[in-house]
Amino acid sequence: MPIACAVVSCHVERPLDDAAWTAFAALQARRSGGFEIAALVRPPDADAGESESLWLARARIASTNGPFGLHTHWGGPEQARPAGGDPAARVREQAAWLRQRGLRPQLFAGGGWYMDEAVATVLAELGLADCTATAFRPSYLAPEAPRLALAEPARLRVGDASLLELPATHSLGMAARAAVRRLPDYVHVYFHDTDLLDRRRARALEWALRIIGRRRTPERLDRLQAEQELDFSAAASAL
């Protein structure tokens, strides 16, 4: 991993919303600050009547314009964290669905920042880098909510496997505040496609990316590596 680098990812949760998609696709194509924004995309939900053909067309555009990954919502479009069932099986199923349709995700982010050891094991087996860890505790999560806490990339030992973890360090608001203040050497800005529907937030994001892009070397998220190694349990919080 280069010293003093920055990466950017978007949780694309409403790829079939025309306004959200148009705003994201335009931002990704502009490469503000020199960033190739990673699209971590929620697959279509057949039970909610979401169009597979339109989703695939847009996902292929996103995968051409930057790094591409899977963003699993375990409970459907509006329920990010698991509410039952087998979270690891859901991830394996969605990754297979993507690959059957010619998409090759390299990255993953769990909806609602959810991660457990079984999901991590599946990601390691599939060769996906994970972006679910955060350098901060999301304020809406309950104290006991399973999550990963890291401030820098690491290789997590999960049984006999190794999972590359690329934690998010700054939300959109945090990035805007930090752009002109002290930045850590490793910066991973994440935002949601729905953020771009608010004109003020969209402008703040682009401004922050331009400033951060001058202060840190822009990198592609799917090209980062890590030197430090940790047991999964060392990064797991409140499991």
N, C-alpha and C positions, 0 to 999 in steps of 0.2 A: 504494500500500500504506500503510495507516495506521501511524503510529509506534507502537512497542511493542504489537504485536498477536501473537496466538497462534492456531494452528489445530491440528486433530487429525485423524488418519487411521488407519484400521484395514486391515491386509492380511487380507482375509477369505479364508482359504485352505481352510477346511473348512465351506463353507456348507451342506453336506448332513449334517453331524454335528449331531444334534438338540441335544446339550448345548451345543456351541460356538455354534450359531446362536441358541439361546434366550438365552444369556448376552449375546451381542453385540446382538441386537435390543432387549433390555431396556435395556442401557446406552445405545444410540443414542437410544432413546425418552426416557430420563431427561434427556439433555442436561446431564450433570454439569458444573458450572462455567460453564454457559451455552454449551457447545460443541455445534455441529452436526457430528457426527463423519462424516467422509467414508468411505464404504465402497468400498474398492478390491478388487474381487471376482475370484477365479479362476474362469473359466468351467468348466462340467462337462466331464469327460473321458469320451467315449463308449467308448474302449478299456478304461477302468477300470469300465465299467458304471454310471456316475453318471447319476442321473435328471435329464433336461432339464426336465421339467414342474415338479418340486419346486424345482429351482434357479431357474427363472424366477419362480415364485411368491415365493420369498424375496428374489431380487434386486429385484423390483418393490417390495417392502416397504422394503428398504434405500434404494432410490432416492427413495422418498417421504419418508423421514425424514431425509435429509441428502444432501450431494453424492455423486455416483456415478462410479465409474471402473473401469477394466480393470486387472487384476493378472495378467500373463502368467507362467505357469510353462511354460518351453519344453520340458521333458522329461517332463511329466505331473505328477500330484498331488505326488509326492515328489521331483521333480527340478526345482528352480527355474531354474537357469542353463542355457543352451544346451549340449547335448552333441553338436551337429552340426546339419545342416540350414540353413535360411535364417531367422534370427531375425526379420528385418524382415517377411518374408512371413507368418510366424505371427501377428504383431501385426495386420497388415492383415486377415488372415482372421478373427481373433477379433473385431475391431472391427466388421467387416461382419456377422458372425453376430449380434452384439448388436443392431445397428441393424435387421436384418431382423426381429427379434422385438420391436421397439418400444422398446428401451432406448437411451438416448442418453448414453453416457459422455462426461464432460468432462475426466476425469483419467486418468492412467496411472502405474503403478509396475512396473518390471521385476523379476521374480523373482530373488532373490539379488543385487539391486542391479545387475543387468547392464544395460549400455547401450553401444551403438556408434553410429557416425554414420549408418549405414543405418536403424537403428531410429528414431533421432532425426528423420531426414528423413521417415519415414512418419508419425510423430506430428505433425510440423509440418503435413504435408499434410492430415491428418485434423482438425486444429484442437484436438488434445488438449493439455492442460497436463501436463507431466511432473513426477513426484515421486520420481524414482529417485536423484537426487543426494543425498549426505549430507554433513553438516558434520564427520563423523568417519569413520575407516576401520573398517568392520566387521571384527572380530578374526579371523573365520574365513576371510576372503578371502586368497588367495595374493597376494604382492606384485605380481605381473604381471597380476592379474585386472582386466579392463576395468570401469571404474566412472566416475562423475562426482563431483567434489568441489566443493561450494559451501556457504557458510554463510548466504546470503541469496538471495531471489528474483532472477532475471536473465532477460533475453531472450538466448537463444543463437542466434547466426547459424549456420545449417546450409545451406551453399550459398546459394541465393537466398531461402531461407525463414527464418522466425524461430520458435523454440520457447520457450514460457514454461516456465521451470524453477522449481519450488517445492520446494527441498530439505528433507529431514527433518533436524532438528537434535538431537532427543532420543528415545532409546528409552524404554520404560516405566521401566526402572531409572534411567536418566539423568534422566528427568523427576522421579521421586520424590526423587532426591538434590538436584536443582537447584531444586525448588519453593521452598525457604526460603533459597536462596543467591542469588548474582547471576545474573540471567537476561539473555540478549541481547535486543535490541529485537524481533527476529523469532524466534519459537518455533514449531516444528512437531514436535509429539509424534506418534510413530507406535507402534503396537502390533499384535500379531497376535490374531486371534480365539481362538486356542488359549491365549493368556495368561490369558484369563478363566476357564479351567477350573481354574486354581490360585486358590483363595480368597484367599490372602495377596496374590498379585500383583494380583488384581482389586480388592481393597480399596486397595492402594497406588496403583493407577492413578486410582481415583475421588478419593482424597485429593489426589493431585498435581493433578488437573484442577481441583478446587475452589480450591486455592491459586493455581495459575497463572491461573485465570480471574479472580481478584481483582487480580492484579498486571499482567496484560496484557489488552488488549481482545480478547475472543473474536471470531473472524471465520470465515466459511465459506471453505473452501479453494478452492472454485471461483469465488470473487469476487476473489481476490488478483490484483494486477498487479505489474509490475516496471519500474523506470526504467533500471537499469544494463543495458548491452549488452556481450556478450562473444562471441568466436568459440567455437564448440564445442570446439576444441582447447585453449582456455584452461581449461576445466572438466574435460576428459577426463584421466583418470589411468591410466597404465600401459597405454595402448592400443598 
